[in-house]
Amino acid sequence: MGPPTLAWKTQVGCLHWGPGCWIPGFTGTDSSPALSPDGSTVFIGSYDHNLYAVSALNGTVLWKTFTGSSGIGIESSPAVTPHNIVIVGTYSKKIIGCSGESGAVLWTYPTSNYVASAPALSLGGDIAFVGGVDGLLHAIFTSNGKRKWIYNASIVVEQGGALSLQSIWAPPMVSDDVVFFGSGGQANPYVDAHAHVHALNSSDGSTLWNYSVGSSQIQSCPTLGRGNKTLFVGVYDGRLLALDAHNGTLLWTTKTGGRVESSPVTYMTESSANGTSGGSRSMEVEVVAVGSADGYVYAFHVETGVMVWRTKIGDEVGSSPAVDKDGRLYIGGDPGVWCLNGTSGKVLWSYPTKGLIGSSPALDLKGGLIVGGEDGYLMKIV
């Protein structure tokens, strides 16, 4: 992408606190957009309690489905199966599956508390894994909304002989036969508890390992590095952890200047190294990038945790980066959307908005960038 141009801008929620968005601080959307299998439609949730389908071509609202009036609406980001079933969690204590074509609700899965986590899908899209603030990870058949299994993250902690609630705020991550996710923080996202990173067998929900993070919470989705050897996850106290994906052993940890809600992303980039003749040569290295509430985006070497670069892009970064095939990073900030050189962290361009972009950008099939904002709009930048 060159300098940013707005292709379209569509209202997908409240423009300010008031009717439809009665909880201060929660207007517009922090949900991240997801694309239909053919790339023609964008799905996104909103704090106005609706799930929206929008044309990726011109921004026309194709349908919207009301999901209930409880709480702040939809904070969860939707997931879309290969059969175009859109699955999303809600504050109305339910997970729903909708037809991507019509928005009709195909099934409803009740939960004991609200769901802020986005679903993660199995490789074939037949199972959705969704966490809730009730501390339960649900494995659900995407065709009919029936339960496959359920796992209680709170069983790993006992305080004074009683279970300590391990709310699940962030999306899980699924690779091969393993589901990775973080837990911790009680029914208010600003109340810390003893947090953990978990690895479960995806077929039956049995525990493979869990890693104790300490008194904090996790709102970051875990990410695997190349070769699926190392798992990276952000912690609310500002840390980024690198864990052995096979057994949960801590490999390294580093700390940013603010809480980490952003989900890390890994990618390959070029780095200079000294050659045998004394000159420099170029070599590929893997880095992990993540945003922080201190307003910076950080990149670290995946093997050592040594910082490669950091770039200030505003007052706060809760958005998660997307990476294109050329190694450019796209991420929301406060305010605006930013494009960074993945090798150096240099700002290539920024697009201003009226408020925080907590939504994580999605790249469509034609290279356009689609992202939602707390100003109540979904936009496409080309």
N, C-alpha and C positions, 0 to 999 in steps of 0.2 A: 504494500500500500504506500502511496505517496502522501502528500499533505492531505489532511482529512476534509472530506466533503459530506455534508448531511444528505443522505438519500431520502429518508423519511423519518417522521417523528409522530408517535401515536400515543394518545392518553390511555394508560392502563391502570389508573388508580386515582386516588384523591390527590389534588394539587396542593392541599394544605390540610391541617388538622381541622376536623369538623364532620359534617354528615358523611357517614360511611367509614370514617377513620377517627374514632372518638378517643383513641389513646395517644396522648402527646408523644411526639418522637417517632411515631410509626405512620408515615404517610408514603404514598407512592408505592415503591417496591424495593425490597432487597433480594427478592427471588432472582435466580439466574435463568436466562432463557435456555430452552432446549429445542432442537429442531426435529421435525418429522423425518421419517426414514428417507424420503425423497428430497428433503431440504426445502420444500415449498412453504412450510408453515412453521411459525415460531410459537412456542407455548411458554407462558410465564404466569406465575401467581402474583397476587396483589394484596396489599393491606386493606383493600376495599372488599375482601372476602370472595373475589371472583378469580377463576382460572380463565385466562385469555388464550385465544388462538388468533394469530395475526399473520397476514400474508408476508412472507419474506421478500416478495417482489416489490410491493408498494405500501406496506404498512396498514392495509385495510383490516379492521377487526372482523374476523370471519364468524366467531361466536364467543360468548363468554358464559361460564357456568357458575352460578352462585353456590357456595359450599357451606353456608351456615353463618350465623351472625355472632358467634362466640369469639371473644378475645380480639386479637389484632388481625384476624383473617388468615392469609397464607404467607408464611415466611419461608416455607420449604420451596426448593426448586423442583420442577417436575422432571421425571424421567420418562423416556418414550421407548416402547418396545419395538422390535422389528415389524410387529403387526399393527403399529400405530395406536397402541393403547397408552394413554397418558396417565401417569400415576403421580400423586402428590399428597403430601401430608397437610393437615389443617389444624387450626386452633379450635375447631369444633369437635375435637376428640374423635377424629376418624381419618382414615386413609382412603382415598377414592381412586377408582380407575375409570377413566372416561374414554369415549370414542374420540380419536384424533380428528375424525372427519366431521362429526356433528356436535361434539361436546356432551352427548348423552352420557349420563352416569351408568356404567355397566355393572359396577359393584361397589359396595361400601364395607370397609373393614373397621370395626369399632376399636378404640383404644381407651385406656383408663385415664389418660391425660392428653394434653395437646402435643402435636408433632411439629417440630421445627426442622428436623432433619430431612434432607432430600433422600429419595430412594437410590439405591445402587442396584443394578441389574446383573444377573448371571450372564455368562457368555452368550447363551442363546436367547436371553430375554424372558425365560419362562418363570424365573423367580425374582421377586423384588425383596431387597433387604432394607428395612426401615427402622430407625431408632426413635424413641420417644422420651419425653421428660419424665416418664414413669420408670425409666431405667431399663426398659425392655427392648430388645432387638427382635423384630418380627421378620420371619421369612414367609412370604406370601406368594401363592401362585398367581401370576399376572393375568391368567385367562379368566379366573372366576373369583379372585379375592379370598380364597380359602387359605387357612394357615397350614404351613408345612411344619414349622417348628418355632419355638420362642425361647429366647435366652434372657435371663435376668442378670444384668451387669452388676447389680448391687450385692450379689452373693460373695464377691471377692473381698468385701470390707465388712468388718463388724466393729462397732464402737460401743463399748459398754454392754456387750451382749446382744445388741440390736443391729439390724442391718442399716447401713448408711446408703441413702438413695444416691445412685450413680446416673444422673440424667444423661441422655445421649442427645447432644445438640447438633453434631456435625454428620454429614453423610458417611456411610461406610465406604470401603474400597474393596472390590472383589477381584481376585486374581487366581486363576486356575481353580483349586478347590478350597481356597481360604478367603474368609471375610475378615478384614481388618477394620477396627473402629476405635474411637476414643470415648471415654465416659468421665463424668465428674462434674461437679456443680449441681446444686439442688434446684428446686422448682422455680427459682428466680435465677436468670443467667448471670447475675452478679454476685451470687453466693457460692463461695468456693467449697469444695469437699475434697476428699481424697481421690484424686483422678487416676485413671488407668488407661493403658492401651491394650487392646484385646486382639487375639487371633483365634478364630473359630473354624472348625470344619464346616464348609458350606452345606454339606449334604445332611447333617444332623444337628448342627449347632453345638457340638462338643468342643470343649476348650482345648486349644493347642498350647497357648501360653498367654500370660498377661504380664504387663510391666507396670510397676507402681511409679507414678509421676510425682506424688506428694500432694500437698494441700494446694489445689488449683482446680482448673477445669479445662476441658478440651472442646473447642469449637472449630477445629481445623480437621479437614478430611485427610487421612493418611495417603501418602503417595509412595509408590515403589520406584526405585532407580533401575537403571539398565541391568538386565539379567535377573531382576526380581530378588536381588540379594539383600538390599538395604531398604528399610522402611523409614520414611521421613514424616514427622508430624509436628505441628505447632502447638504450643501450650499458652494458656491465658496469661501466665506470668512472664511471657516474653521469650521463652526458650524455643529453640528448634532442636528436636531430637533426631538422631540417626540410630536406628535399632537394627539388629540382625533380624531379618524377616523370618528366619527359620526357628529361632528360639527366643527372641525378644531381648537379647543381651544389648546393653547400651554400648554403642561404638564411639559416639562423641555427642557433645551438646554444646551449643553456643547460645548467646542471648542477645536479643535486639533491645531497643530502647523503649518498647511498649508491648502491650499484649498482642499475641498472634492469633487472630481469628482466621486469617487468610490460609488457604490450603496451598502447600508447596507444589512446585512443578519442577521436574528435572528435564534437562536437555543437553545436547552436545554442542560445544563451542570450540573455537580455536584459541590456542595459547602459545606464546613464544617460549622456546626453551633453548638452552645452549647446545650447539652441535659439537661433534668430536673435533672439528677443525677450529673451534673457537667462535664460529659465527652462530647466528640464531636460526632456528628452524621452527616451522609451525607444526603443532601437534593438536589432536583433538582431546579435549577433556570434558568430563561430565560435571555440570554444576546443578545446584538446587536453588531455586529462587522463591522468595516468599515476601509478602507484605507485612507491615507492622503498624500498630496504632501510633507509633512515633512519627508517621508520615513518610517513612522510607520504604523502598523496595531493596531487599538484600539478595545477593548471590553468594553462595558458599561452595567450595570444592567438596564434592560428595565423599571423597575418601578421607579427608582430614578435618573438615569443618572450618577451614581457613577462609576468611572473607575474600571474595574476588572483587566485588564492588558493592557500593550502596548508593542509591539515588533518591533524593527528596522529591516527592511529587505532591505535597500538600500537607494538610493537618493530620490526616488519619488515613490508613489503608486497611480496609477489612475485606476488600475484593480479592479474589484469587486470580493469578495471572493465566492467560492463554498464550501459547507459543505457536507461531506459524512455521512452515517448512524451512524458512530462511533464518530461523533463530531469533525473530523479533518477539518481544513480550508486549502484551496488551493487558492493561489493568486499570480498574477504577480507583479514583482517589477522592480527596475532599478539597475542592470540587474538581470534577472533570474526568476524562478518560485519557490515558497516556500510552504512548508507544515508545519502547525502550530498545536500544541495541543490546542483545543478549550477551554479547562478548564484553562490552565496556560499561554498560548501564547508561550510556549517553541517551538523553531525551531526543528522539527523532521527531516527534510532534506531540501535541496535546490538544484536546478538544474541550472547551470550557462548558460547564453546566451550572445550573443554579444551586446545586446542593451536592451532597455526598452521593457517590456511586459505590454502594455496597455490593451490588450485583456483580457477578463475574462475567466477563464478556464471552460471547460465543462467535466463532468464525463460521460463516455460512459457506456453502459449496463453491461460491463464486469469489470468495475472498473478502466479502463484506464483514464488518464487525457489528454485532448486535448486542445491546446492553440496556438494562433498565436502570432507573434512578429513583431516588427518594423524592424527586420533584414531580413524580407521577407519570413520567413518560418512558416509553420504550423507543429506542432510536437505532437506526442503522447508519453506520459511517462507512464510506467507501473511499 
